[in-house]
Amino acid sequence: MYFDKFHDECGIFGIYSPYKVDTFSLIQFGLFALQHRGQEACGFSVLRDGFIISHKSDGLVLDFFRKISNSECYYGNAVIGHTRYSTEGGQSKKNIQPFFGEDSYGKSIISIVHNGNLVNATNIRKKLESKGINFISEYSDSEVILRLIQKYLSESDNSLEKAIQKTTIDIKGAYSVIVLMNNKMAAFRDPNGIRPLCYGMLNESTYIFSSETCGIDSVGGFYVRDVLPGEIIIVDQKKSIQFSLLTEKKNTKKRICSFEYIYFSRPDSLIENVNVYEIREKSGEKLYEQHPVEADVVIGVPDSGVPASIGYSKASGIPFKPILVKNKYIGRSFILPKQEMREKMVNLKLNPILDEIKGKRIVIIDDSIVRGTTSRRLVYILRKAGAKEIHFRSASPPIIGPCYLGVNTPSKKDLISYNHIDKKDIEKILNVDSLEFLSMNNLIDILGSIHYCFGCFTGNYPVQKN
């Protein structure tokens, strides 16, 4: 698989109304808005006349929905959905969400979608299997959450709140989850709040849950607030909404993934009520303050590097130009057999406007440098086009560690900044005149007072891997 970026595992979305609505269109809009969080597969579960009906497949959201001929069967009063980029469990269709549980008559009674990653799922699954609980997936921490909730529902007089609270005592890691039952919907988030989740309203009685605010915007809803770390929100057919907390865990602090602002989230989203675009633009301004350079033009690697480039241009007075043209029909994953061909994929994905490069001193800004493969190829393309000087800037600090809390990342040995501590070595590898990473101090200054996870930059994680 070709990638030179971190990839978020997925996006989740849900709508609950006491009345029948066009759940088919609403979930399609919501998942399409979250497509950037996962492009391998998607699926949804609809609550229709007291029955939960699920449909899922691999592929992009619009291709998936285009193949559904009986759309009227998916009109109901509630729906949850998931768009997937696999981390744990691989790409098997058995691992596509939502996961659902059935009663003894084969009727679906519960369905869940999950963004994140558990660090102790393997041990929990073995314990549950030893008690006779069966699993459908080859391996999925999301299904572990479902089977635990099912188990505790039967032990808690069918109280969803108590079942979730007991489940979260057992599990450890990052999780933002939406649960659908035949008479209610619940959304909850781990005590660190590592992965995002927010809620909004479509009207006075219809609730929306989404990984990002852009999902709420896509269906014409309005954002209320983020689901708090360690919070459970339950809505039901009586139009009521209930707020409660997970069982309190000692020494738990809010630790939101900083990479949500750097790369994962859409620039038009709010995460913890902080504007993603604004953070990216400020990072470009800080990069210039940190290491000024004389140049003729600033360019950004589309799409997430562009706001930082605009910020760099504003701070420096060097004109920003959209010189790199992106082929918008290329997804985030592309299967090619040979490394040589994978590297040439950059030519297919990004192509420069030659007349704007020849003889120019260029500042090129990307959101991050992971392996360095894409960066090296981009520099080669710009050199070939006649660039006089190339100054590379990363709108994040050097990445020295992988993430195991809901992100698909390379191993340490593949991270260029882990293998080359001296920045001058990376300059030589990329063949650039200068290289600068956003400093940790500047990143913290930009993000403000909210507490974040910087594990991929520091090696310190809010949850330790078992």
N, C-alpha and C positions, 0 to 999 in steps of 0.2 A: 504494500500500500504506500502511495506517495503522500507524505506530509512533512512539512517543516514548520509546523505550528503546534501549539497545544490545542487540544480539542475538548470542548465541554461535552459531557456525556449526553445530555438531552435537554429538552424543554418540556414542561408539563402545563396543562391547561384544563380548566373545568368550569362548567356553568350549572347552576341549580336554580330552578324556578318552581313554584307551586303549580304553575300552569304549563300546558303543552306549548312549546316554542319550536322554532326551526333549528333544532339541535344539529342537524346535518350540516347546514351552512355555517352555523356559529363555530363548530369545532373545526371545520375546514379553514375558516378565516384565522382562528386562533393559532392553529398549528402552523399554518403558512407563515404567520408573523414570527413564529419561533423557529423557523426552518434553519436559521444560521446556527442553532445550538445542536443540530443533529440531522444528518442527511442520509443515513443508511436505511431507516425504516420508520414507520409510524403506525399508530393504531388508536382506536377509541372504543369506549363502552357507553352505550346510551341506556337511560332508564325510560322505558316505555310501558305504560299501563302496569306498573309494578314489576316488570321483567327487565333484567339487564341483558342487553344484546351487545356482543363485541365483534369487532372487525379489525384485522391488522394484517400488514404485509410489508415486505421490504420495498425500498424505493422512495422517491421524493413525494412530498405531500400532494401536490396537484396531480401527479401521475397516479397516485394511489386512489384519490377520490374520483378521478375521471373513469376509472374502471368499475365503479359501483353503479350498477344500473337501477337498482331498486331503492333509490334514495329516500322515498317516502316511508320505508320501513324503519328509518333511523330518526324519525321525528318523535320527540318525547319531552319530558320536562327537566331532564338533567343529562349531562354528558361530561366525561373526562377523556383526555387524550394525551398522547406522548409522541414526541419525535426524537429519534434515537441516533446517537453516535456511540458505538459500543466501547466500554472499558472492560469490566468483568463480564465473562460469559461468552465473549466472541460474537460472531455474526450469525449464528444459527437462528432460523425463524422461530425456534422454540423459546428464544430469549426476548422476542419482541413484546413490548408492553402495549396495553395494560395486561396485568395478570388478574385472573378472577378465580373465585372459589364457588363451589357448588354445594347444594344440600344433598341429602340422600336420594332425592328424586332426579338429580342431574340439572336442577334449576340454578342459574347463577344468582347468588345472593350478595356478593361483594366483589368489588373490582378496585384495583389501585394503580396509580402511576407514581413514579419515584425518580427524582433527580439527586444524584449523589453517589456515595460508595461507602459500604460498611467495611470495617477492618476485621470484624470477627464473624462474618457471615458463614464461613466454612464450618467453624466449630458449632454454631447454632444449628446449621442444617443437619449435621451429623447427629446431634442430639434429638432433633425432631424426627428424623428418619428412623432412629432407633426406637422411637415410640409409635412407629407405624404411620407417620404422616408422610404422604406421598408428594413428590415434586414433579412438575411438568418440564421445567427448564433444565438444560444441561448444567448450567450454573448461573444463578442470578441472585444477587443480594436483595433485589426488589421482591422476588417471590418469597424470600425468607421473611421479610416484613409482613407480607400478606398472610403467610401461614401462622405466624405468631399472633397476629390480630385475630384470625379465625379461632385459634386455640383459646385465647383469652376471652373472646366473645362468649364462648360456650361456658366459661367459668365465671362470667361476670353478669349473669342475667341479661345477656345481649346488650350491655351498655357499651357503646362504641368509645365513649370517652375513657372509661376504665380500661378497656382493652388496649387502647393506644398508649395510655400511661404505663401499663404493665409491659407492653412491647418495648417501649423506649428505655425501660430499665435494663433490658437484655441487650439491646443493640448498641453499637459503638461506631461512630464515624460521622459522615456527612449525609443528611437526608432532608429533602423537602418532598412532602408526600401529599397526594390528594386521594381520598377514599370515597367510593360511591357505594351506597347501599340502597335498598328499595324504598326507603323513606327519608333519607338524609344524605348529606355530604360533609366530609371533614377534611380540613387542611391542617397540616402541622409541620414544624420545622425543628431541626436539632438545636440543642441548647447553645451551640456556638454560632448558629445562623450562617454556616459556611456557604451553602448554596442559596440563591435568592428565591423568594416567593412573596407575592403580594396579592391583595384582593381589592375588588372594586364592585361597582353596581352597574347593571344594564338599565334597570329601572328600580322603583322603590321596593320591589319584591324579588328581583332576580340578581343573584350573586355570581361574581366571576372570580376565579383564582387563576393566577398565571405566573410563570417563572419571571416574566418581565412585564413592565407597564405597556410595552408596545403590543402585547397580546390583548390587553384590555382595550387599548385604543382601536385595534383592528376590528372590533365588533361594535364600536360606537359607545362603549361604556366609559365610566369615569373612575379614576384611581382613588381609592380611599386611603390606604396605607399599606405598608409591608406587614406580612405576618411576622410577629416578633419571634426572635430566637427562643425556642422552648415553649412556644404557644400552640394551642389547639383551637381552631375555629370550626364550629359545627353549625350548619344551616339545615332546616327541615321543612316539611310540607306545611307546617303551621306558620310559615313566613318568619319564624324566629331565628335569631342568631345568638350563639352561646360562645363565650370566650373563657378559656381555662388554660392552666399551665401543665406541662409535663411534670412528672415527679422530679423534684429539685435534685440536681446533681452537684456535689461539692466541687469547688474550685473551677467552675465553668464560667468562661468569659466569652463575650461576643467576639467572633473572629471571622468576619466576612471575607471571602476570597477576593484579593486585590486584583486578580486577573480578570474579574468581571468587568472592571473599569478599563483595563488596558486593552482587552481583546474580545472576550466572550460576548458581552452584551451589545445589543444594537445601540448606536449613538443617540437614538431618539428615546431611549429608555431612561427611567429613573431607577436607581438601585439604592435602597435605604433613603429615598427622597433626595438623592444626589444625582445631578445630571451627568450622564456618561460622556456626552460630547464635550462638556465644559472641562471635565478632568483631562481628557485627551488633548484639548487645545492648550490647557495650562502646562501640560508636560512638555509641549514643544517650546513654550516660552521659557520654561526653566532650563531646557537643554541649551538654549542660546546664552542665557545668563551664566550657565555653568561653564560653557566652553565656546566663546564667540569665534567666528571664523569669517574671513572675507570670501564671498562667493557671488556668482551672477544669478543663480536661480535655486529655489528650494522645490523639491519634488517629494511626494509621498507615495508609499507603496499602497495601492488600493486594497481594501477600503479603509481598514482600521488605522493605517498610517497617515491618512490625509488630514484629519483634524489636528494632529500634532505638527504637521508640516505648516498648516495655516497659522498655528500659534507661533512657530519658529519664525515664520515670515513677518508676523506682526511685531515680534520683539526685535527683530534684526533689521527690518526695512528691506530685506532681500525679497524680490518678488517670488510669489508662489505660482507655479504653473502645473496644470494636470498633464504632465508630459507622458507619464506611463498610462497606457490605455489597457484596460482590463477586459478580457473576454468574459462576459457575464454568464456564459453558458457552461463554464467549467465549475464543477462542484469542488468541495474541500477534499474529496478523496478520489483517487484515480489509480487503477490497477495496471501497472506495467511491469514486465518481467525483468528488465535490466536497469541497473543504476544509471547507465549512460542515457537511456531514454527517459528515465524519471527526471533527471536533471534538465533535459531539453524541454520538459513540460513547461518550464518557466517561460520559454519563448512563446508557447501556445497560450499561456495564461496572461502574460504581460508583455506588451510591445511598446517601444518608445517612439515618440515623434522625433525623427532624426534631426531635422533642421533646428530644433530647439536645444540640441545637445552639443553639436559639433563646436569645439573650441571654447566651451563654457566650463566654468568652475561650478560644480554641482554639490549641493547638500541633499542627500537622500535620507529620508526618515521612514523607519518601519516601527511597528508597535513593539517588536521584540526580536531577538536573535536566538533561535533554539539550536538547531544543528549547524546552521551557517550555510547549508546547501543552497537555499534560495538566494540568500544574500550574495554569495560568491557568484552565482550565475547572473544575477542582476548587474553586478559590477562589471562582469565580462561583457554583457550586452551594451552597457553604457560606454565602456572603453572602446569597444568595437565601433560604436557610433561616433567616436571622436571626442569624448569628454576630456577636457584639459586637466581637471582635478576632480576627485571624488571624495567627499567627506561624509562618512556614514554615521548616522545617529540612531540610537535605539531609545524609544520612549518608555523603556523599563530598565531596571537594573539587570546585571548579568544573571542568567538563569543557571543555577548550580545544582538543582535537585529536581527529581520527578515529583509528581503529585499523585497520591493514592486516595484522594478524597473527592472523586467524581470527575476526574480529568484524564483524558487519554494522552499520556506523555511518553517521550522516549526515555530510555534508561540513562543513568548517569554517564555511561561510557560514550553516549551519542551526543551529549550536550557540549557544545564548543567551549563555553565559558568554564565548565567543570574541568575540562582537559587542558585548558590554556589559561592559567591564572593571570599571566602577563598580557595586558591589552595589546602590547606591541606585536605579540605573536599572532593574535587574531587579525590585526591590521595587515600583516604579511599574507596570511591565509586568504583574506578577502581581497587583497590587492587594492587597498584604499590609501589615500593620502593621510587621512586621520579617522579615528573611531572614538566615539564617546557614548557611554551608557548613562541614562538618567540615574543619579545617585539615590541611594536608599533614603537619605535625609530629605531630598527634594520630593521623592514620591510620597513620603509620610506627610510632608508639609502640604502637598497638593490635596491629598485625600482628606485631611482635616482630623477632627477629634474622634471619629468612629474607629473602633478597633478592628484590625484586619489580620488575615492570614497572609504571611509573606514567606511561607515555607519553601517555595521554589527559588527564592532569592537568598534565603538565610540557612535553610536546612532545619529550621525550627517549626514544628507543626502543632496545631492545637490538639490534635488527637494522634497518639502514637500508634504505629502499626504493630499488630501482634507478632 
